Amino acid sequence: MKDLFERIVKDKGPLGKWAKQAEGYYVFPKLEGEISNHMKINGKEVITWSINYYLGLANHPDVRKVDAAAAEDYGMAYPMGARMMSGHTKYHEQLERECAEFVNKESAYLVNFGYQGMVSAIDALVTKNDVIVYDMDSHACIIDGVRLHQGKRFTFVHNNMESFEKNLIRAVRIANETGGGILVISEGVFGMRGEQGKLKEIVALKKKYNFRLLVDDAHGFGTLGKTGAGAGEEQGVQDEIDVYFATFAKSMAGIGAFFGADKDVIQYLQYNMRSQMFAKSLPMAMVKGALKRLDMIRTMPELKDKLWENTNALQKGLKENGFNIGNTNTCVTPVFLEGDIPEAMAMVNDLRENHRIFCSIVVYPVIPKGMILLRLIPTAAHNLDDVDKTIVAFSSIREKLEKGIYKRISASFV
Ligand SMILES: Cc1ncc(COP(=O)(O)O)c(C=O)c1O
């Protein structure tokens, strides 16, 4: 019999195999300094485009003050225990009421992390008789939640309504046999490519196929819709989303997440969602901090306006300079280039060291082999000078990529 770890030592996985060349720089880099549009890496200042705090709240002085006061008043432990047992407070309830109201749902339930919450909510919402239909490009938290499902599941081609309906028809056939129902899952905004989920088209099929809709709006919350209530508000279908989800890890610049739905559904989640029943509740400092952030999102529309001013300038500039930014219709700004992983590393090194730009680099297996995605997340904390410098830098690295310069440099990596 083999030692279980034999494989782990030999095969570190599609990303892990690059650890020796990449660790500490391309992966697990250490950004230093206060969270802002300019931070430091290896002592050098860079323009940061990879932090998802869309509205610039992470380091806002009013937010810092409330965070510090809450930590001072309660410590970082309070309350101890799961919500159900001993970890419940009136402030958790207040935050739930305010989140529900903000996204126009009857009720809400807090979770400690979006990822775990989503996995657990999917697990709680379906039984083995139910059928799940979900977008192929879904975030890992959705994929992993679906993995727990013991019944049938079907994926549809990303944002493709023909494929969606075809899979709904298959789902209806199965659900009729088992006596179960259908859960459809989409994202409000697909965070890699920046495309909104086709929520309007999806809900148009609700009557015909009688399904319930769960939407992960991690990137839409705070950035889309008139009030910032997200992709559902933007597309005029918020009421048709049966279970709405957003994390606090993006626009809210914190930790935690919530689900919004009708009272009965939320009460069901409170009593059946294992990630909350068997885990400590969100610390008070996060709850108080989230109340402050939500208040700012509600009362300071200028934050979202500034975010969009920067987003529009960045996307327009990139397009005018011939970059392929895919079909984004949100703040997430992907720049698609062609090359292999070593080339991508050489290019990002040049971007950081010589152009002083820090952005996320996404490669296979997250996107198809041979593609490089540089993903930019504009925020309200950026300015137009950051945008201009970035477009100049991107034009320069694209030229070198096309001339094969990074290929030559990267030959020494392998
Ligand atoms: C679409 C989506 N869903 C869920 C999550 C997970 O949220 P959290 O960071 O709160 O675990 C993320 C964050 O990366 C996300 O982008």
The ligand as an SDF file (V2000), in Angstrom:
LIG
                    3D

 16 16  0  0  0  0  0  0  0  0999 V2000
  -18.6200   35.1880   -6.6160 C   0  0  0  0  0  0  0  0  0  0  0  0
  -18.0580   34.9800   -5.2330 C   0  0  0  0  0  0  0  0  0  0  0  0
  -18.7700   34.2660   -4.3420 N   0  0  0  0  0  0  0  0  0  0  0  0
  -18.2960   34.0390   -3.1050 C   0  0  0  0  0  0  0  0  0  0  0  0
  -17.0860   34.5230   -2.6940 C   0  0  0  0  0  0  0  0  0  0  0  0
  -16.5820   34.1610   -1.3320 C   0  0  0  0  0  0  0  0  0  0  0  0
  -16.7310   35.1910   -0.4070 O   0  0  0  0  0  0  0  0  0  0  0  0
  -15.8650   35.2430    0.9230 P   0  0  0  0  0  0  0  0  0  0  0  0
  -14.5630   35.8870    0.5800 O   0  0  0  0  0  0  0  0  0  0  0  0
  -16.7220   36.0470    1.8620 O   0  0  0  0  0  0  0  0  0  0  0  0
  -15.6750   33.8490    1.4190 O   0  0  0  0  0  0  0  0  0  0  0  0
  -16.3360   35.3010   -3.5730 C   0  0  0  0  0  0  0  0  0  0  0  0
  -15.0460   35.8780   -3.1360 C   0  0  0  0  0  0  0  0  0  0  0  0
  -14.0070   35.6020   -3.6280 O   0  0  0  0  0  0  0  0  0  0  0  0
  -16.8270   35.5200   -4.8890 C   0  0  0  0  0  0  0  0  0  0  0  0
  -16.1260   36.2220   -5.7830 O   0  0  0  0  0  0  0  0  0  0  0  0
  1  2  1  0
  2  3  1  0
  2 15  2  0
  3  4  2  0
  4  5  1  0
  5  6  1  0
  5 12  2  0
  6  7  1  0
  7  8  1  0
  8  9  2  0
  8 10  1  0
  8 11  1  0
 12 13  1  0
 12 15  1  0
 13 14  2  0
 15 16  1  0
M  END
$$$$
